[in-house]
């Protein structure tokens, strides 16, 4: 069923927020091959944006990709 506002989109969203993928601290740590404590440090230092849900954090997948891209440097 299409929404009345946007006939080309299904009802119930479909906007940017529903397309966002959030990762847990453990998933980010595994992807970056660092400890969970390192991820918590990055979040608390403001280097890696995150959303707090209750007592846990969720990090947008795009933020992890951006952080890794921006922190990459060529050695040698």
Secondary structure in CASP SS format (residue, H / E / C, confidence):
PFRMAT SS
TARGET T0000
AUTHOR 0000-0000-0000
METHOD secondary structure of the structure
MODEL  1
X C 1.00
X E 1.00
X C 1.00
X C 1.00
X C 1.00
X C 1.00
X C 1.00
X C 1.00
X C 1.00
X E 1.00
X C 1.00
X C 1.00
X C 1.00
X C 1.00
X C 1.00
X H 1.00
X H 1.00
X H 1.00
X H 1.00
X C 1.00
X C 1.00
X E 1.00
X E 1.00
X E 1.00
X H 1.00
X H 1.00
X H 1.00
X H 1.00
X H 1.00
X H 1.00
X H 1.00
X H 1.00
X C 1.00
X C 1.00
X C 1.00
X H 1.00
X H 1.00
X H 1.00
X H 1.00
X H 1.00
X H 1.00
X H 1.00
X H 1.00
X H 1.00
X H 1.00
X C 1.00
X C 1.00
X C 1.00
X C 1.00
X C 1.00
X E 1.00
X E 1.00
X E 1.00
X C 1.00
X C 1.00
X E 1.00
X E 1.00
X E 1.00
X E 1.00
X E 1.00
X H 1.00
X H 1.00
X H 1.00
X H 1.00
X H 1.00
X H 1.00
X H 1.00
X H 1.00
X H 1.00
X H 1.00
X H 1.00
X C 1.00
X C 1.00
X C 1.00
X C 1.00
X C 1.00
END
